[in-house]
Amino acid sequence: MRKLLLASLAIGFCAFNCTYAQNLESIDGKTLFGDMSARHIGPALMSGRINDMENHPTNSRIIYAGTAGGGVWKSNDSGTTFNPIFDDYCQSIGAVALDPNDPDNTIYVGTGETWTRNSVSVGDGLYKSVDGGANWTKLGFDNSERIANIIVNPNNSKEVYVAVLGALWGDSDERGVYKSNDAGTTWEKLLYVNEKTGCADLAIDPSNPNILYASMWEFRRTGWSFESGGANSALYKSIDAGKTWNKIHNGFPEGKLGRLAIAVAPSNPNVLYTVIEAEKQERKGLYRSNDAGASWEQLNNDFGITVRPFYFSRIVVDPRNEDVVVKGGLSGSISRDGGKTFKNLGNMHSDIHDMVFSIKDSDIMYVGTDGGVYRSWDGGTNMEIVENLPLSQFYQISLDDAEPYNIYGGLQDNGSWWGPSSSPGGVQARDWNSVGAGDGFRVLKHPTKNIIYSEMQGAENVWRIDVDRNLTKTIQPLPSSEVSDLRWNWNAPMAISEHQPDRFYMGSQYLHKSEDMGNSWSIISPDLTTNDESKQNQEDSGGLSMDNSGAENHTTIFTIAESTLDEKVIWVGTDDGNVQVTQDGGKTWENTVANIPGLPANTWCYHIEASTFNAGTAYAVFDGHTMNDKNPYAYKTTDYGKTWASVISDDVVGFARNIQEDYVNPDLLYLGTEFGLYITMDGGKNWEKFTNNMPSVAVHFIDLQKRTNDLVMGTHGRGIIIIDDISPLRDINNDVLNKNVHFFNTAETVINETGGFSGSFGGETQFVGNNKTKDVQIKYYLKKRHTFGKMTMEIQDMEGNLIAELGPGKSKGINIVNWNYTRKQPKVATGKTFSFGGFTSPQVPEGTYKAVLKKGKETFEHTFNLVYDKKSPLTSQDRTLKNSTTMQLYDMTQELAYLVYEVDEILNNAESNGDTKTVSKLNGLKETLVITTGDNYVGSAEPQLREKMADLYSKLATSYDKPSNAELENLKVIATRFTKAKDEFAKMKAKYFKKQPLELKSFETFLESK
């Protein structure tokens, strides 16, 4: 019995703790982060890379775009606008397919981009939706990395084929052609060659679904090389639904083959096209078969057809005309004579990856490029960009301290830019400013001068831009008689000193320092890399098609971090795995990588973050995916690298690229991974993924704006994403988690009095980034969701007078309630038309206010301050006059409303009693008080007292300024007229009440009524 009693007590104690005791390990991120949400500001001006375009088989208005790093987007209006439908999952997309038998509901998405450049992300499998993209189920292929194509049998929805390209950076056996006979529940591998050869393209004969064509491609990329082609690349055909396969090479080039595309002409399936990457240059190009692959003829060897096969291999045939063929390439090529001759598609962003024809009109085309989606209405002669796809792919970002602060960054194949974090009307395309060409990487603002540094790939050009004078100078370090060869990473590192504003760093294999903004340079290190010569043969890179763009440059410095606490402490990380530190400004260096436990050799050091709390503390992030290692690695040292400890837990999914330490709480860290943002509040013991309006996109760089506490992310596929004011996260600990209610500190809020004209033209179809709110944000944590009893929130002044009533958040976790520091709108007199001026809410003056949260029987209070902008031209006397005059009109507006209410009540009573004389007099008075004829669009009705009063009130309440002399004179006129009306009514009312008493609401009751 005693054992049973003890057991019962233990169970009860556990239940109590499980219910009421919370800690960082037990609460999930979605609940904890609550109302904290990310906002997206683009840009969409330059958009981003598209991997796959698909159209609906029966509805010409529906188009899908599978993007390189920004997820899946759907258009319901023929490409005018697109919306994302896949944000919760991997954002690198290889293929999108609709079930032709159920295209409105059944959608397949294969993840992992298939244009295998050095900066591609990775996929994590195959997904399916049966409700048009509202919900998704994963169907496996977790290790596929890249899915090139998906085909649903048009005669049988249960038969689904998947072409798996497979791993780019290493061997894998999850490659080839797979088939499901049960709509994706189970899979059978139909065609497999080896661990290095995947299926790059797959096609089906629309007239006979048993006939399939598969392009198998042997390829491999490393951090320092790329190999396209080999003895195992081949084009296969099956005539028995994939059971058996045969090569169809009659007429093909001899020797090794590289990437091959395959396309079947829908109007004549005997006509096939392929583009072949071959050993001999003259044998590369476009081939055509007129007998379903039995024989082939080479038709075209133009540069536009053969350039960069690994990046451009898509062929699309007009569904109505077998002789109209489009091929991806630098500019995109179209043939109207069956492939004999080609011309470029119309002017658009270079690098064309996929094309689709409209199902109804072949003059309408949709084209996916490195710069977004384009449409043509005239068969490809002219192109127009889709303006609302914010798919920009940032490599790095930085911030300044302007108001609002600006964001600087470089984009994949789209140059370098800077733009505001907020802008009147929202952040639009026109707000972004170009400061570089080519592939953009780091962009840095000089700390004290209006100077911007930017660069293009491989430090080919590094620019110093004098913004005020619009002057640009190239400043990159160059070879000299002492150092004849400099190795620059594709993404060459730059850094600015916080100690010496004109000091500027760059990294080749050496650390370069300039004290004069790049006019002159000195080398302050030996070669800090492994200098492994076997990784320095980029001139041989490419395989069958040489491709030495600089993207594979290796054994280079990749990240530089000067300590903000000690200018002599500088950290350097290299792409071949070294972590070097100097404590004497570069005189001596120590490689600390041997002190890092559990880190595979030569793993790319992607980012080093120098702590702002201690000069010997730093964080290092390592990216192993170019060695086929997708594990996350991040470490911390507190002793200049003598020892390192991992700060990664099992919670983190996806290899990491960046880490940001909070400036106030050293245990608060932000980690950018290939699948989104992770946050820890306990120094790395537990991590939570942030998913509130934050897609699972690759976060390449994170910065924290010190003044605003905004976390700013440069993503590789969804542009700039900001989490405004992360300061509540600094307070989160186990004590806070176990409070029923915890208010977070509210920083002083500047009352916004600005106004202007931003214009909204273009916003109908363009992407417009959301602005940061200028409201007061009252933030609090609830231990449990409020479900029973009343819960209210009031804003009061410090005397307890009610200012506003707000709807409180009731969810478990962080709640955010916005208040725009205004009182409620005045009660306005009822008339025939609206009085739009009366819809204005007056701002409260600066001062201390309190939020009063009533939760059941408990009351919680939180004070905060409102302040005026220090740049305001108004004096305290001006403020007093403005506020008193505004509130005088506010009160008059409500008094007039009550007066009209009284008039209407007596009128109704007089009419029911047949008192025509009183009715006539009261109507005559009312016609001077409010408009009594017309409708809400009357232009000829004479404004009456209500309109004149409300309009003046609105002018004063919405103006930053004190009332002008003209406005004060106008107020006298209105007040005199109002006094006269009140006196006139008082006499009528007294006379009427003598013969007919009437019960009316009090003024206070009237104001509270709806």
TIPA-70327 format. One record per residue (C-alpha): x, y, z; residue in one letter. Coordinates in steps of 0.2 Angstrom, whole numbers, plus 5000, padded with zeros to 4 digits. Example, Ala and Ser with C-alpha at 12.3 -4.5 7.8 and 13.67 -1.06 7.14 Angstrom:
<rs>
506249785039a
506849955036s
</rs>
This chain:
<rs>
500050005000m
501450125005r
502350084988k
500650124979l
500550294988l
502350344984l
502050294966a
500450404966s
501350554974l
502750534961a
501550534947i
500650684954g
502350774956f
502850734939c
501150794932a
501350954941f
503050994935n
502650934917c
501151054917t
501851204926y
503751194924a
504451254908q
506251274902n
507151304885l
507251114882e
505451084883s
504651224874i
504651224855d
505151374844g
503451394835k
502651424852t
504051524860l
504251644846f
502351674845g
501951844836d
503751874831m
503751874813s
504951894798a
504552024785r
505152014767h
505852164757i
506452084742g
507152154730p
506152084715a
506952214704l
508252084699m
507351924705s
508351764704g
508751594696r
507251484689i
507551304688n
505951234681d
504351314672m
502751214671e
501051254665n
499351184669h
498751064655p
497051134653t
497051304661n
498151424651s
498151554666r
499051434678i
500951434678i
502151364690y
503951414693a
505151304702g
506551414708t
508451384712a
508251434730g
506551524733g
505351374732g
503851344721v
502751494715w
501051484706k
500251604695s
498351604692n
498351754680d
499551704666s
501151754674g
500551934679t
500851884698t
501451734707f
501251674725n
502251544735p
501551374739i
502951284746f
503751394760d
503851264774d
504951144764y
506651144755c
506751294744q
507951224731s
506851154717i
507251034704g
505650994696a
503751024697v
502450914689a
500550904689l
499550754687d
498750774670p
497250684676n
496950794691d
497950954688p
496951064700d
497450954715n
498850834713t
500550914712i
502350834714y
503850934718v
505650864717g
506850964727t
508651004723g
509251124709e
509851034693t
510851174685w
512451114694t
513451274696r
514651304712n
513351394722s
511851274720v
510951224736s
510351044739v
508650954740g
507950834753d
506750734743g
505050724734l
503450794739y
501650784734k
500050884737s
498250824733v
497450994737d
498251114725g
499751154736g
498951194752a
499651034761n
501150924756w
501750754760t
503550684758k
503750534747l
505550494751g
507150514741f
507850594756d
509650574750n
509250614731s
509950784733e
509350834715r
507750774706i
507850824688a
506050774682n
504450694687i
503150624675i
501450554678v
500750434666n
499350524657p
498250364656n
498650314674n
498950424689s
499650284699k
501150274688e
502450404692v
504150414686y
505550514694v
507250564687a
508550574701v
510150664696l
510850634713g
512250704723a
513450834715l
514850824727w
515150644730g
514550464727d
512850404730s
511750264724d
510150364725e
510150404707r
509350354691g
507550324685v
506250264698y
504450214696k
502950204707s
501450104703n
500450174718d
500550364716a
502150374726g
501850264741t
503250134735t
504650154722w
505650034711e
507350084704k
507150054685l
508850124678l
510450144687y
512250154681v
513450194695n
513650304710e
514350444699k
513050444685t
511250514687g
509750544677c
509850724670a
508250714659d
506750604657l
505350614643a
503850514639i
502950484623d
501250564625p
500450444612s
501150294620n
501550304639p
502550144638n
503950234629i
505150324639l
506850414636y
508150444649a
509750544648s
511050474660m
512550594665w
514150564673e
514750714683f
515650774699r
516050934707r
517250974720t
517651144729g
519151164716w
518551074700s
517051014690f
517050864678e
515650844666s
515550684656g
516250514655g
516050334648a
514450314657n
513450454650s
512150394638a
510350414631l
509150274634y
507450214628k
506250094635s
504650034626i
504049934641d
503650064654a
505450054661g
505649874663k
507149864650t
508150004643w
509250014627n
510550144622k
509950244606i
511650314600h
511550284581n
512250444574g
512950504590f
514750564592p
516150434597e
516950434613g
516350504630k
514750604632l
514250734644g
512550804648r
511250764636l
509450844635a
507950754627i
506350824621a
504850734612v
503850834600a
502050834607p
501250854589s
502350714582n
503150594595p
504250514582n
505250684582v
506550694595l
507850824599y
509450804610t
510850924613v
512450824616i
514050864625e
515450774616a
517350754617e
517650844600k
516951024599q
516350994581e
515250854586r
514350944600k
512651024597g
510850984592l
510350824585y
508650764578r
507850604576s
506350574565n
506150394569d
505850394588a
507750384591g
508250244579a
509450364570s
510050544574w
510750684563e
511750834569q
510950994564l
511751134573n
513451174582n
513151354586d
513951424601f
512251474608g
511751284607i
513351214615t
513851334628v
514051274646r
513051114644p
512951084663f
512051244665y
511051254649f
510351094643s
508451114642r
507551084625i
505751134623v
504651094607v
503151194603d
501651074607p
500851124590r
502351124578n
503750994578e
504951114569d
504851254582v
506251214595v
506851324610v
508551294618k
509151364635g
510851454635g
511651624638l
510251714628s
509151574624g
508951514606s
507351474595i
507251384579s
505751384567r
506551264554d
506751104564g
508351154572g
509351194557k
509551384561t
509251474577f
509051654583k
509151734600n
507651754610l
507151934614g
508052044626n
508051984644m
509151934658h
510551814652s
510651634657d
509051544651i
508651384660h
506851334655d
505451384644m
503551334641v
502351374628f
500551424632s
499351284630i
498251384619k
499351504609d
501151474605s
501551654603d
501451664622i
502951594631m
503651594648y
505551584651v
506451554667g
508151644668t
509551684681d
508551844684g
506751784686g
505251744674v
504951824658y
503451824647r
503251844628s
501751884618w
502551874601d
503451704600g
504951764609g
505351914600t
505052034614n
505051984633m
504352064649e
504952024666i
503751964680v
503952104693e
503352014709n
504551874711l
505751914726p
506951774722l
508651874724s
510051764729q
511251864741f
512951794746y
513351924759q
512552074767i
513052224778s
512052364787l
512352554790d
511652664804d
510552774794a
508752814798e
508052704791p
509552594790y
510152534773n
510552354768i
512052324756y
512352154747g
512952064732g
511851944722l
512151784711q
512351844693d
511452004697n
512752134703g
512852224720s
511452334727w
510952444742w
509252494748g
508252544763p
507552434776s
505952534775s
505252664763s
503652774761p
502352664753g
503452504756g
505152454749v
504952454730q
506052414716a
506452594713r
507252604731d
508652494726w
510352564720n
511552474709s
513452484715v
514152334705g
514052214690a
514352034687g
514051914702d
514052024717g
514651974734f
515252084749r
514652264749v
515252374763l
514852554768k
516252664775h
515952694793p
516052884792t
516052934774k
514752914760n
515852784752i
515352604747i
516552464743y
515852324731s
516652184721e
516252054707m
516751874706q
518551824710g
518952004715a
519052034696e
518552214700n
518352294717v
517652464717w
517652614729r
516152714725i
516052904730d
514152914731v
514053104733d
515053134718r
514552974708n
516452934706l
517052754705t
518752684706k
519452504705t
520552464720i
520852284721q
522652224726p
523652174711l
525152064708p
526852144710s
528652104707s
528652024725e
527051924723v
526651874705s
525151764708d
523651804719l
522251674722r
520551744725w
519051654730n
517551674718w
516751754734n
518251854739a
518251924757p
518252104761m
518152184779a
518252364786i
519052404803s
517952484816e
519552554824h
520252644809q
518852684797p
519952704782d
520752534785r
520152404773f
520552214772y
520552094758m
521051904757g
521851814743s
522951674750q
523751824759y
522851954770l
523052124762h
522852284772k
522552464766s
522552614777e
521952734764d
520352654757m
521252544744g
522452664736n
523852564742s
524052394749w
525252294760s
525252104764i
525252064782i
525251874782s
526151724774p
525051614764d
523751564776l
523051424766t
523651244764t
524351294747n
523851124741d
524451124723e
523250984718s
521851094721k
522551234710q
522251164692n
520751264688q
521251284670e
520851094668d
519151114675s
517551074666g
517750894659g
517150884641l
516851064641s
518151174649m
517451294661d
518751404670n
517651544676s
518551564693g
517151484702a
518251344707e
519751444713n
520251364729h
521551364743t
521051544747t
520551654761i
518651664763f
518251754779t
519051894788i
518551964806a
519452104815e
519052104833s
518052254838t
518852254855l
520752244849d
521252304832e
522752184833k
521752034834v
521251974817i
520451804812w
520551724795v
519651574789g
520051484772t
519151374760d
520251234763d
519951224782g
521251334791n
520751454805v
522151574808q
522351714821v
523551854824t
523651944841q
524952074835d
524152144819g
524852014807g
526652004813k
526351824818t
525051694815w
524351534823e
523351404814n
522151344826t
521151214816v
522051064824a
521251124841n
519451094834i
518750934839p
517650824827g
517950934812l
518450834796p
520050894788a
520051034776n
518151074779t
517851254772w
517851384785c
516351484779y
516251624792h
517151684808i
516251794820e
517351894832a
516451914849s
516052094855t
516152034873f
517951964874n
519451994862a
519851804864g
518151744859t
517551704842a
516451584833y
516851484817a
515651404805v
516151264793f
515251204778d
515751034772g
514451004758h
515751024745t
516550864752m
514850784752n
514650814771d
512950904775k
513250904794n
513151074802p
514751134811y
514951284822a
516251314836y
516651434849k
518351484857t
518651594872t
520551584872d
521151644854y
520851474847g
521851364859k
520251264863t
518651254853w
516951184858a
515451144847s
513951254849v
512851134837i
511551024844s
510450884836d
509051014833d
509951094818v
509551024801v
510551074786g
512351124784f
512751304791a
513551454783r
513451594796n
513251634814i
512851804823q
513151834841e
511951954850d
512652114856y
511852114873v
511651924878n
513151814873p
512051664875d
510851724861l
511551664844l
510751654827y
511351524815l
511051534796g
510851354788t
510451294771e
508651254777f
508251414787g
508651514803l
508951434820y
509051524836i
509851474853t
509551564870m
510751454880d
512351464870g
512051324859g
511351184870k
509651194862n
509251274845w
507451314838e
507051344820k
506151514817f
504751484805t
503551634807n
503451694789n
505151624787m
505351504773p
506551354774s
507751454763v
509651454763a
510251594775v
511951644768h
512251794780f
511551874796i
511852044803d
511152124818l
510752314818q
511352384834k
510152534836r
508552444831t
508952264836n
508352204819d
509052034813l
509352054795v
509651904784m
510351884766g
509551734759t
510051644744h
508351634735g
507151754745r
508051914746g
508252014762i
507151944777i
507052044793i
506452004810i
506152174818d
506752204836d
507352034843i
507652114860s
506352004869p
507351854865l
508751924876r
507651904891d
507151724888i
507751604902n
506951474912n
506351604925d
505451704912v
504651544905l
503851504922n
503051664924k
501151674920n
501451844912v
503151934908h
503252104899f
504752134889f
505552304889n
504852434877t
506152544870a
505652734868e
504552754853t
504752904843v
502952974838i
502852974819n
502353134812e
503053114795t
502053124779g
502253134761g
501753054744f
502552894739s
501452844725g
500752674722s
500852654704f
501552484699g
501152404716g
499752304708e
500952184699t
502652234707q
503352164723f
503252284737v
504252244753g
503352274770n
503952424781n
504452404799k
503052464810t
503152634818k
501852594831d
502252554850v
502452364851q
501952294868i
502752124870k
502452004883y
502651814886y
501151704892l
501651544900k
499951464895k
498651504881r
497251604889h
495651504886t
494451544900f
493851704907g
493951884901k
495651954896m
495752134891t
497152264888m
496952454890e
498152594887i
498052724901q
498952884906d
499952874922m
498352944931e
497352794926g
496352884913n
495852774898l
496652814882i
496352664871a
495652484872e
496652354862l
496352174858g
497752074868p
498651924861g
498151764871k
499351634864s
500651544873k
502351614870g
502851794864i
501351904861n
501452074852i
500152204853v
500252364842n
499652534847w
499752684835n
499752804850y
498152874846t
496452894854r
494952824847k
494052924833q
492853054839p
490953014838k
490353104823v
488653174820a
487453074809t
487153144792g
486653094774k
488453074769t
490053024777f
491153154785s
492853084781f
493753214791g
492953134807g
493752974804f
495453044810t
496152974827s
497153114836p
498853064842q
499253074861v
500653184867p
502353124872e
502553054889g
502452894900t
500952774897y
500552604904k
499752454896a
498552374908v
498252184905l
496852104915k
496851924914k
495451844924g
495651914942k
497451964939e
498052134933t
499752164925f
500452334921e
501852394910h
502552564907t
503352634891f
503852804885n
503352904869l
504453044863v
504453174850y
505753164836d
507253274841k
507353334823k
505553414825s
505553604822p
504153624835l
504453704852t
503553644868s
502453794867q
502053744849d
501553574855r
500453634869t
499453744856l
499353604843k
498753474856n
497553584865s
496753654848t
496653474841t
495753414857m
494653564857q
494053514840l
493953334845y
492753384859d
491753494848m
491553354835t
490853244849q
489753384856e
489053414839l
488653224837a
487653234853y
486753384848l
486253304832v
485753154841y
484553254852e
483853344837v
483453184829d
482653114844e
481553264846i
481153264828l
480553084828n
479553114843n
478753274836a
478353184819e
477453044829s
476453174838n
476053274822g
476953434828d
477353504811t
477953674817k
479253594828t
479753474814v
479953624802s
481053724815k
482153574819l
482453524801n
482953694797g
484253694811l
484853514806k
485153574788e
486453694795t
487253564806l
487453414793v
487153374775i
485353304774t
485253274755t
486253164742g
487453024744d
489252994748n
489753054731y
488853214731v
489853354725g
488653494725s
487953484742a
488453634753e
489653574767p
488853614784q
489453634801l
489953454803r
490953454788e
491853614791k
492253564809m
492853384805a
493853454790d
494753574801l
494953444815y
495753324803s
496953454796k
497553494813l
497653314819a
498553244804t
499853384803s
501553384812y
501353574814d
500553694826k
498953774819p
499153924807s
498454094810n
497154054796a
496653894804e
496453974821l
495354114813e
494353974805n
494153894822l
493354054829k
492154054814v
491653874817i
491553894836a
490454054835t
489253964823r
489253804834f
488853914849t
487454004840k
486753834835a
486853764853k
485953914859d
484553904846e
484353724850f
484353744869a
482853864867k
481853744855m
482253594867k
481653694882a
480053744874k
479653574867y
480053484884f
478753594893k
477353514882k
478153344878q
479453274891p
480653154882l
482053044890e
483753064881l
485352974883k
486653064893s
488153134884f
489252994892e
488052854888t
487952924870f
489752924867l
489952744873e
488452684862s
488752604845k
</rs>
